[in-house]
Amino acid sequence: MEEIRLQKYLANQGIASRRACEEYIINGLVQVNGKTIYELGTKIDPEKDIVTFKGMTVKNVNRDKVYILLNKPIGYVTTAKDQFR
């Protein structure tokens, strides 16, 4: 497997969003092979490196993505706040 950025790996494993994972790295909450990482953009090999977050090992789970396509009927609004009401 190819190397990927640490924050992307953490986000892919469901720890948090990529931006939140960047904050965790900067704050020293993430370790790779026992060494605390503070620098963004650090690359890891998910097959070889051991990543821990807050002392817990992050398991490399390859999740198959499922895409769902929904068609909404004409006249329906899909928003949290309708600007026209």
C-alpha positions as CSV (number, residue, x, y, z in Angstrom):
1,M,0.0,0.0,0.0
2,E,1.2,3.5,-0.7
3,E,1.9,6.1,1.9
4,I,-0.8,8.6,2.9
5,R,-0.9,11.7,5.1
6,L,-1.6,10.9,8.7
7,Q,-4.6,13.2,9.0
8,K,-6.2,11.6,6.0
9,Y,-5.6,8.2,7.5
10,L,-7.2,9.1,10.8
11,A,-10.2,10.7,9.1
12,N,-10.7,7.6,6.9
13,Q,-10.7,5.4,10.0
14,G,-13.5,7.4,11.5
15,I,-11.6,9.3,14.3
16,A,-12.9,12.7,13.2
17,S,-13.0,15.1,10.2
18,R,-9.7,15.7,8.5
19,R,-9.5,19.3,9.9
20,A,-10.2,18.0,13.4
21,C,-7.5,15.3,13.0
22,E,-5.0,18.1,12.0
23,E,-5.8,19.8,15.4
24,Y,-5.2,16.5,17.2
25,I,-1.8,16.1,15.6
26,I,-0.8,19.6,16.4
27,N,-1.9,19.1,20.0
28,G,0.3,16.0,20.3
29,L,-2.5,13.4,20.7
30,V,-1.3,11.2,17.9
31,Q,1.7,8.8,17.9
32,V,3.2,6.8,15.1
33,N,5.4,3.8,16.1
34,G,5.6,5.2,19.6
35,K,6.7,8.7,18.6
36,T,4.5,11.7,19.1
37,I,3.8,13.6,15.9
38,Y,3.3,17.3,15.8
39,E,3.9,18.1,12.2
40,L,1.1,18.1,9.6
41,G,1.7,16.3,6.3
42,T,3.6,13.4,8.0
43,K,3.1,10.4,5.7
44,I,2.6,6.8,7.0
45,D,2.3,3.4,5.5
46,P,-1.0,2.0,7.0
47,E,0.2,-1.6,6.5
48,K,3.4,-1.2,8.5
49,D,3.1,1.8,10.9
50,I,1.3,1.6,14.2
51,V,-0.8,4.7,14.8
52,T,-2.3,5.5,18.3
53,F,-4.7,8.2,19.2
54,K,-5.0,9.2,22.8
55,G,-3.3,6.0,23.8
56,M,-5.6,3.7,21.8
57,T,-4.4,1.9,18.7
58,V,-6.1,2.9,15.5
59,K,-6.9,-0.2,13.5
60,N,-6.5,-0.1,9.7
61,V,-10.0,-1.0,8.5
62,N,-10.6,-0.8,4.8
63,R,-14.2,0.1,4.5
64,D,-16.0,-0.3,1.2
65,K,-17.8,2.9,0.4
66,V,-21.5,2.8,-0.5
67,Y,-22.9,5.5,-2.6
68,I,-26.7,6.1,-2.5
69,L,-28.4,8.2,-5.2
70,L,-31.6,9.9,-4.2
71,N,-33.9,11.8,-6.5
72,K,-36.2,14.4,-4.9
73,P,-39.5,15.3,-6.4
74,I,-40.0,18.7,-8.0
75,G,-41.0,21.3,-5.5
76,Y,-39.3,19.7,-2.5
77,V,-36.6,21.7,-0.7
78,T,-33.7,19.9,0.9
79,T,-32.1,22.4,3.3
80,A,-31.8,23.0,7.0
81,K,-33.2,26.5,6.7
82,D,-35.6,27.5,3.9
83,Q,-34.7,31.0,2.7
84,F,-38.1,31.6,1.0
85,R,-40.3,31.0,4.0
